[in-house]
Amino acid sequence: MSELMPMFMPMSMFGPTINDFKTLNLKLDKLIMRSSELAEALNGVRAQIKKAATEILTKIEDLTADIADQELSPDALAALRDLKSSVQALDDIVPDASPEPPPDEPA
């Protein structure tokens, strides 16, 4: 265990000093800032994916409605199925929010 300690915080022969704790605190603050920046970036990407999926699904629904009364070739139907499958795979990247469980009712 003592071999690992210098990696995290140098210590005097009497144990950690005030400066060691200050250094550790500064490193911890930087780590927390990086974590929050990462969370913010990930939330931005998630929002962008959701927006793209919504736009694509809407466009597919519009196209499906436009061709609903037309007879399509088997190739066109297969292409539409493949497109819907691809969009569903994109949608599945970001899990849908789980509904909140109902609060426990008093007995």
Order of alpha helices (4+ residues) and beta strands (2+ residues): alpha-alpha-alpha
